Amino acid sequence: MSRQVVVNGWFWGQLATGSGQYLHALARHLPQIEASESYTLVLPKARFPDEPLDSLKTPDSWRSLRVATPFDRVNENLAKVWFEQVAFPSACRQAKADVAFVPYWGSPGWRPCLTAVTVHDLIPLMLPAYRGGVSQRLYTRLVSWTARRAGVVLTDSQASRQDIIQHLHIPEERIHAVLLAAGEQYRPIVDPAELRRVREKYQLPERFILYLGGFDVRKNVPRLVQAYARFLQAQDFGGLGRPPKSKDVPTLVIAGKLPAADTEFTPDPRRLVIEEGIVDQVQFTGWVDEANKPALYSLASLFVFPSLYEGFGLPVAEAAACGTAVVTSDRSSLPEIDPAAFLVDPEDDAALAQGMAQILTPQRPREVGRGRGWQQVAQETWRAWQSRQ
C-alpha cells in the first residue's frame, strides 16, 4: 500500500525563487525515485483561483488541492502564515496523509502526521542584515520552533546541517544533508550555433570572467568589482599593458537583474565600477533566461562567486557542471560543491584577484580546475536523492 505524501505548494510557479526551483525539481524527480507513493500538492487558492487543474503544470501522477485563507485579500504575509500553520495541516488531515512535506523553512506546528521540512539555510539567524523588522523576527522564531517539532529535517549541505544543530538545537539524528544538483540541462555546451546565439544575444566578449547571481549584500559583488580592478592592475597581458579595448583583457561580465535602488542591503555595482575607473572593462547583461545559462557558463573563461554565506550555492554547481573553472569562497557550504574550485577568503580582494590570475594566467590553460571537479558535480543528479536517504 502506497504512502500518501502531501506537499506544501506555496512556492509552486515561483521559479524566480530558490524554493520554487527546488519544489519544481522535486516534483519532476520524486515520482521517478518513489513511484509507489501518492503525492498531493496543496496550493494557495488566492494565487490559483480559476485555472483548471491540468493547467497548473503539476506532474501527471500528482493530485492538486487548492485551499483558501481568511487573509487572502487582506495581507499576503498573514495569508502565508495561515496557509502554513492552519490550511496546509488541515489539508493533510483531509487527504489522510502519511507524510507532510514542506520544501522550505515553514513547517506547521500542528502535526497531523509525520512532518518533514527542508531548511535550506539559516540566513535570518546567521546574518544580522537579513533579520528584518519585528514581524520578520517573529516569523523566524515561529519557524525555528516548528522546525524543532518536525520529525525529519532536510538541508542542502553539511555546513547548513551543522548550523541547524548549533542554532536550532535539533538532535543531529533528525537532520539529513542532501546535496542539491544542477539540472540535467547544465553540461558543457559545444554546439557552435548555440554558443554564437547566446554570445550575440548578450553581446559577450571573446574572453570574460562571469558572475551570475543576486545582488543582496551577502553576495559580496562590490568586493568582486574591487578585486577585478586589482586583478587588472596586476596584469600586463603579455606586455600589452591595460588597453581598454584589447581582446587580451578579460571583461568582467555581471549577469542578473540589477538592484532597483542602491542601498546598503542591495549595493548597486555600477556605482563602484565608475569609482574604480573600469567602466570599459565591465559589462552588465541584465536578467538571463534559464535556457541561456548553460551556454553562458560554457562561454565564460572563469566563474567567480564570492558569496559570504550560502546554504548550498547552486550557481557554483551549475558552472562546474558546464565545465567552467570556478573561484569561490572558502566559507559555509561552498567548499563542498566543486572539489576543483579555487577557494579564497571572500573578504580579501587581493586573494580574489590572485584566484582570478591563477586560473587565467597564460601559463595555465582554461581547463585547469575542471576535470575531476565538474565531472563529479555533473554526476550529482536529483536521482542521487534516493541513495542519500
Secondary structure as UniProt FT lines:
FT   STRAND          4..8
FT   TURN            10..13
FT   TURN            15..16
FT   HELIX           18..33
FT   TURN            35..36
FT   STRAND          38..44
FT   TURN            45..47
FT   HELIX           53..55
FT   TURN            60..61
FT   STRAND          63..67
FT   TURN            70..74
FT   HELIX           76..82
FT   HELIX           83..87
FT   HELIX           88..94
FT   TURN            95..96
FT   STRAND          99..102
FT   STRAND          114..118
FT   HELIX           123..126
FT   HELIX           128..130
FT   HELIX           134..149
FT   STRAND          152..155
FT   HELIX           158..168
FT   HELIX           172..174
FT   STRAND          175..177
FT   TURN            184..185
FT   HELIX           192..201
FT   TURN            202..203
FT   STRAND          208..212
FT   HELIX           217..219
FT   HELIX           221..234
FT   TURN            237..240
FT   TURN            244..245
FT   TURN            247..248
FT   STRAND          251..255
FT   HELIX           269..276
FT   HELIX           279..281
FT   STRAND          282..286
FT   HELIX           290..292
FT   HELIX           293..299
FT   STRAND          302..305
FT   HELIX           314..321
FT   TURN            322..323
FT   STRAND          326..329
FT   TURN            332..333
FT   HELIX           334..336
FT   TURN            339..340
FT   STRAND          342..344
FT   TURN            346..347
FT   HELIX           349..360
FT   TURN            362..363
FT   TURN            366..369
FT   HELIX           372..378
FT   HELIX           382..384
FT   HELIX           385..388
//
